[in-house]
Amino acid sequence: MWSDPVGRVRAVGLVEGVSALLLFFGAMPLKYLFQHPSGPDTVFWVGAVHGGLFVLYAAVAFWAWGRGHLSDKLLGLAAVASVVPFGPFVLDRRLKAAEQRDSPVAGG
């Protein structure tokens, strides 16, 4: 997965998606619903990691697009998926198909 440009987009997208879920369903409820004393620090750090992964996802997607491995449509879908909860997981199927088409040993 890491050796192919589209595979890199998939991998970083999945990690970014997991970080978003940790932020939305772990850190933020800890702060806002349970008002845990460590909540603000947890949101800060998980949010910072998620923000860095978000930027990395955009950079990797633009890099793959610039090298001709992602279509304009897939780049646009990746941009939308990066801001929609569960978006990277939904987009992964299309990226996997593009990765397999792009692979020199596709189908075998």
N, C-alpha and C positions, 0 to 999 in steps of 0.2 A: 504494500500500500504506500509506503513512504518513498519508493523509488520512482513512482509515476507522479507527474505534476497534478493530475486530477485526484490521485490517491492522497496526495498531501492536503488538497482542499478538503477531501472527505474526512481525513483524520483530524485536522485542526477544527473543522466544523463540528465534528462529534464531541471533541473535548470542550469546545466553546459552548455547545448545547448543554452538556452536563454541568458546566460552570453556571450557566444561566439558571438551570433547574435548582442547583444548590443555593443560588442567591435568592430565587423567588420562593422556593418551598422549604428552605432551611434557615438561612440567615435572616431574611426579612420577617418571617413569622416569629423568630426568636426575639427580634427587637420590638416589633409592633403588636403582635398578639399576646405574647407571653411576657413582654417587658422585662426580659432577663437582663441582669446587669452587664453581661458581656455582649449583649445584642448590638450596640453601636459599633464596638470594635470588630465584631464578627462581620457585620454588614460592610464596614470599611474595607477589611482585608479581602473578603470574598468578592466584593465589588471591584476592588483594584485588580485582582487576578482575572476576573471576568472581563474587565475593560481591556486589559492587555491581550487576552485571548481574542477578543472582538477585533482589535486592531490587527493582530497577527492573521486572523481569518480573512480580513479584507485584503491584507497585503499578499497573502498566498493566492487568493482568488484572482487578484489583479495580475500577479506574476504568471499564473497559469494561462489567463486570458491573453496577456501580452505575448506569450510564446505560442499562441494558437491552439492550445489544448482545451480551452473552454470557449464555447460560442457566446455571442452577445447575450442570447436568451438565458443561458445557464448562469452567466455572470449576474444578470439582473435578478434571476431567481435566488441566487446566493445572497445578494444584497437584501432582498426582501426576507429571506429565511433567517438572516442574522438578527433581525429585530422582532421576529415573531416567535413566541414560545413554541418549542417543539419543531420549529422551522428547519433547522439543520437535519433533524432526523427524517422529516418528510422528504426533503430534497435529496437525501443520501441515495435513494433508489435511482434517481435520474443521473446523479454523479457516478454511481457505480456502473451504469450502462455506458456512459461516456468514457469511463476509465477502461472498460473492456474493449470498446471500439478502438480506443487510442493505443491499446497495448499491442506490441509486435507479435505476441504469442496469443492473441485473442482466440478463444475457443479451444485452446488445447494446451 
